[in-house]
Amino acid sequence: MAEAPRTQYQKGVVKQILSGDSLIIRGQPRGGPPPERTVGLSGITAPRLARRQQDADNESTDEPWAWECREFLRTLLVGKEVTFTVSANKTPSGKEFGSVFITRGGELQNVVDSLLSEGLAEARKTGPQSEEMARLTALEEEAKAANRGKWGPNPEKHIRDVKSAPENLAQYVDKHHGKEISCVVEYVRDACTMRVCLLPGFETVGVMLSGIKCPGFRREDNSAEPFAQEAKFFVESRLLQRDVKLRIEGSSNAYIMATIIHPAGNISEALLQEGFAHCVDWSIGMVTTGKDKLRAAERAAKEKRVRRWKDFKPSAAASGTQKQYSARVMEVINADALRLKLGDGSNQKIFLSSLRGPRQTRDVSAEEKRNVRQLYDVPYMFEAREFLRTKLIHKKVNVTVDYVRPSQDGFPERICATVLLGETNIAEALISKGLATVLRHRQDDEERSLSFDDLLTAENRAKKNNKGLHQKKEGAAMRISDLSSDSTKAKQFLSSLQRQGRISGVVEFVASGSRLRVFLPKDTSIITLLLAGVSCPRAQSQRGGQVQEAEPFGDEAHAYTRDLCLQREISIQVDNVDRAGNFIGWALIDEKNVSLELVTRSLAKVHFSADKSPFSSQLYAAEAAAQKGRDKIWLNYEPPQEVPQEEAVSDDKDRKVSYQKVVVSHAESSTSFYVQKVENGPQLEGLMDALNTELNANPPTVGAYSPKRNDKCAAKYSDGQWYRVQVEKIISKDEIQLHYMDYGNKETQRVTTLCPLPSKCSSLPAQTGDGTGSTARCQVTTGRNGFHCPSSLDDGQ
């Protein structure tokens, strides 16, 4: 403003009261922050306030009634329009002197008169006597006579005990967290950083607004960032030296993080609405209430493209609508991913939005990386998986898709969503337990969880309570004994499992319809369990890089067992263990026998091993019912033809029966098996001895032999012995299907395990089930006189 004569009246708005006789008056804003003038009140002397010092030992104290004098002017003038006059004289600092008037009852009233009448200042008696000095002296004498203000008794009771910031800021914040404390804003450094005086204790503290960031001033040259001056004026004109409420929410270095509540509302929300500020992730989690309002205010400013958002362009994901649906959780893949079954029966993999699961923090060698088991070796990974598994498996949840990350760098598309179980946000619950952390997004990244601020709040709680990943001590990996890959340990462990009877476990993996990988919490071990009593079609798999095609309905059986058992708690009862270290036994889930369920649904046949089990009758009854239904594996089933009674009698009379002693060498089922004649046993034993002696003395060259279909050659079995085999099928260049000529069993072997058959070992006829050798394949049927074998053991019989 231009300097004016003393008699010229000017108007302005009081910005700040510096002391009982000094104030700052600003003009009206026009295209930016208005000019300001520092004015001293002429004719009086007010008590001096204490000055802030950098050195606490040199801090001064208030003069008596200095604070009351300042507060009188503050409540009377700050933020109000006044009329004022100034003299031509200025101090070197630019301070002017004059009179300030407020309008009361349509008339101008000198502020100095009010101060003298209340006894808060004294008239200045220096210089020549004048009519104005006499008038002011009279007002002072009147206040003295009435013992008002500083002229009253006990002036020492009107000295502030000025305190600096609390000695232990963190302790102070913990004590007052979430509470609203009365205060006066004394100084505004920038729009979101200020100094306040806490009442009634007169502590002076630095405050930063929680959850937002405003443009500021660079410390190097004090230059302003875009919109910094406008944002500062916006705050000063509303908060400076106003009575406000401070909601304490945290601390950062020497600053209290808080929300400032003005009688007209939340200043943070107003700054966001005007485009002066943006939300910041690192502190918005501290905000105790109203985080959603802050985000909504920011979105509104972006939509209007005001100030800092004038060039804002929303991302495609942010502008799209969120898809919501219900689904059932079938698998917890890891701490941040789930497999869902949708309403149409299809499966979908989703990731929890803005969440990062436990990660390996220590350095690991290349060898350790190859052998690492993420679920057990990464600290807190197992605990996080178990937290989700116990809460979600086979539960119906509500899913809101927040964003979709397109496939890139060889990674597939990621559907990121918020998952609710009832009213509980699963990601928030996991983070609050310290079992996951919040994924930090770029400030301009709109692809984030709709409940991102709640996730930050949950993480702050977990940090404060030193939970899980936030503990000072690094978590340890789980010690798990994996018996599924060690046949020796598995056989040693068999007796222990048998003694325990029914054992509780969790199905970690389903390899096929009848093969499960089970974790036993009591023994902290993992076993492979083959379902007893059933023969299930093989599902599609990979061996040696080659895809093994599934048998009919093998994939359906696999899918059924996986949906029924995966990651659910089951009871198992172990009967035996095979040569590969796989345990054979029964699995019950919700008191349902999984083997029986597979048979009932025509996804498995009854295996002869079920004959001596307590479930034998149930399994055979279920199989008979499934055969009548002719579904899935029984689709082309034809029941055996019963022999009429009359024909059976006639046949029994004409039949010549030859009873011979045999040994069962291989059983395919309870009604189909191979036998060897006892009388040919010595010849076969001699052949086997000669075969193994020859090949052990002259080991064949690995890979030198290329077998063809129907070739008769030698193969090494899993027991380390050589046997005569016939090639039935070439599966691939590496694998073939064999038939053991002398025993009847079949299996798939690698080509490298074969070699040509020595000539001296080919003289004995192949011991196959064609009725010409010592082994026969028998089908047991029932007739009037009991069981008989239609495949004869000798030619013509």
C-alpha positions, 0 to 999 in steps of 0.5 A, a space after each residue: 500500500 502507498 504511504 498515507 498522511 496521518 489524517 487519511 483513514 485506510 481499511 484493512 484486515 488484521 492478520 496477526 497480533 504481535 504484542 499488546 501494542 503491535 499488529 499486522 494489517 493486510 489488504 484485500 487479495 487481488 490475484 495473489 497474497 495481499 501486501 501487509 503493514 506492521 502497525 504500532 499503536 501510538 500513545 501507549 506502552 503494553 507489557 512485553 511477551 517473552 521472546 522465543 530463543 534458540 537456546 532454552 537457557 536464555 529464554 525470557 519471560 512474559 511481563 505481568 498481563 502481557 498474555 492477557 493484553 495480547 489475547 484481548 487484541 487477538 479476540 477483538 481484531 484478528 480476521 476482522 476489517 478495521 480502519 486505521 491511520 498511520 504517521 509518516 514516520 517508519 522504523 528501519 524495519 518498516 514498522 509504522 505507528 498510528 491508530 486502529 479503529 473498530 466499528 461499534 454501533 456505527 461509530 469508530 472506536 479507538 482500540 487504544 481506548 479499550 486497552 487503557 480502560 481494561 487496565 491492559 496498557 499504560 499511557 505513554 507520557 513522553 514528549 510535549 503535553 497534548 489534549 490526546 495525551 491528557 485523554 489517554 492519561 484520564 482513561 488510565 487513571 480510571 482503570 487504576 482507580 478500579 484496580 483493573 488489569 495490571 493495576 490490580 493486586 498479585 501481578 505475579 499470578 498473571 505471568 505465563 509459564 512458557 514451555 517449549 515442546 514436551 520433553 518426550 514428544 513420543 510419550 506425549 503423543 501416545 498419551 494424547 493420541 486421538 484426543 482434541 486439544 485446544 490451541 492457537 496457531 502462532 505461525 504458518 511456515 507453509 500450508 501444512 506446517 505451522 507452530 501452535 501454542 497448546 492450551 492451557 499448558 502453553 507448550 509450543 510445538 511444531 505441527 504437520 498436517 496428517 495425510 496431506 502435502 502442500 507446496 512449500 518453500 525451498 530452503 536453499 533460496 527460499 523460492 516458492 514452489 507453484 501455488 505455495 504462496 497462495 496455499 500459505 495465504 489460504 491457511 493464514 487467513 483461516 487459522 493464524 491466531 485462531 482458536 482451533 482444535 488439534 487432533 493428535 495422530 502421530 509424530 515425525 521427527 520433532 513434529 506432531 502429526 495432527 489434524 487441525 479442526 477449525 470451527 468451519 471444518 477440517 483445514 486439510 479437507 479444504 486444502 484438498 478441495 481447492 487443489 492446494 494439496 494432495 494426499 500422501 500415503 506415508 502419513 494418511 495412515 495416521 489419520 484417525 477419522 475422515 480418511 475417506 473424506 480426504 480422498 473424496 476431496 482430492 478426487 473432486 479437485 482432480 475432476 475439476 482440474 483446479 490448481 495443481 491438478 490442471 493437467 491431470 489425466 485419470 488412468 484407464 483403471 481409475 476411470 473404469 467401474 469396479 466389478 463386484 461379485 461373490 465367490 468361494 475361496 478354494 485355495 490360498 496360493 500365498 500371502 497375497 493370492 487366492 484361487 476362487 471358484 466363481 458362480 459358473 464353476 470356473 476358477 479365477 486367481 486374484 491378488 489382494 490389492 496394495 498388499 505385499 506378503 512376507 519376503 526373504 530378507 537375508 542374503 541366500 546363496 544360489 544353492 539355497 535359492 534352488 532348494 528354498 521352500 517359500 512356504 516354510 523357509 521364508 519367515 512368517 510366510 507359513 503364519 500368513 498362509 495359515 491365517 488366510 487358510 483358517 479364515 477363508 478356505 471354502 468360505 464365500 467372500 465378496 470381491 471388488 476388483 480395484 484394478 487389473 495389471 496387464 501382462 508384461 515382462 513375461 508375467 501374466 495379467 494380475 487381477 487385484 481386488 479387495 476381499 471382504 469376509 462379511 464386514 472384514 477386509 481380509 487384507 487389512 486383517 492380515 496387515 494388522 497382524 503384522 503378517 504382510 505390509 502395504 505396497 507403496 504406490 507412486 504418488 500419481 498411481 491411481 491403481 490401488 486398493 479402495 481401502 488403501 488408507 485403512 491398510 496404512 492405518 493397520 500397518 501403523 498399528 502393527 508397527 507400534 505393537 511390534 507384531 510379526 514382520 515389524 519385530 526387531 528380531 528377524 523371524 526364523 524359518 520353520 523346521 519341517 521334516 519332508 518324508 515325501 522325498 525320503 523313502 528310508 525315513 518314511 519307512 522308519 516313521 511308519 510304525 509311529 504313524 500306525 500307533 497314533 491311529 487317526 492323525 490330524 493334518 492339512 492337505 498341502 497339495 493334490 497330485 491326482 485323484 488319489 495322491 495327496 501331500 499332507 502336512 502333519 502339524 503335531 509331527 511338523 512333517 510332510 508325507 505323501 498319502 496314497 488313498 487306500 482301497 481305490 484305483 483312480 485314473 491317472 491325471 495329466 502330468 509331466 515327466 522329464 519335460 514330457 506331458 503325460 496324457 491323462 487317462 479317461 476321467 483322470 483330470 475330473 477325479 483330480 479336480 474333485 479331490 482338489 476341490 474337496 480336500 485342498 488346504 482343508 483339515 483332514 484325519 488320516 489313518 496310515 496302513 502301510 508304506 510303499 517302496 517309494 516312501 509313499 504312505 498308504 492309508 485312509 483320509 476322512 474330511 468332515 467324517 467323509 471317507 475320500 476313497 468312498 466319495 471317489 467310488 460313489 461318484 464313479 471316479 475310482 474303482 475298488 482296489 483289492 487292498 480294500 478287502 481286509 479294511 473296515 470300509 470294504 462293504 461300503 466300497 463294494 456297495 458304492 461300486 455296485 451302485 456306480 456300475 448300475 449308474 453307468 457314469 464316467 468310468 463305468 460309462 461303457 460297463 457291461 455286467 458279467 453274463 450269468 451262466 444259466 443253471 441248466 447249462 452250468 450243471 451240464 458243463 460241470 459233468 463234461 468238464 475235466 478239471 486239472 488242479 495244479 499248485 500255483 503262486 500268485 505273481 501279480 494282481 491287477 484287481 480282486 478278480 484279475 491276477 497272474 499265477 506261476 506254476 510251482 513246478 516251473 519255479 526252479 527253471 525260472 529261478 535258474 534263468 533269473 540267476 543267469 540273467 543277473 550274473 551275465 549283466 552284472 559281470 558285463 554291464 551294458 553301455 547306457 543309451 547304446 540300445 534302441 528298443 522297438 515295439 514287441 522287442 524282448 529285452 532286459 530291464 532293471 527294476 526298482 529293486 536293482 535286479 534285471 528281468 525279462 521284458 517285452 516292449 508294449 508301447 513307445 511313449 516318447 524317445 525317452 520312455 517306453 511301456 514294458 510288460 514283465 514277461 515272467 511276472 505279468 506286471 507292467 510299468 513305464 521305464 526310461 530307455 536307458 534302463 534297457 539292454 539286449 537280452 543275452 542269448 542264453 536267457 531266451 531259451 525258456 518260453 516267455 512266462 506270459 498269460 497265453 496258456 503256454 507257459 508257467 504264468 497265466 492270467 486268470 479271471 475269477 467268476 462264480 458258478 454253482 460249484 464256487 470259483 473257477 478260472 476260465 483261462 487254462 494253465 495248460 494247452 487245451 485245458 
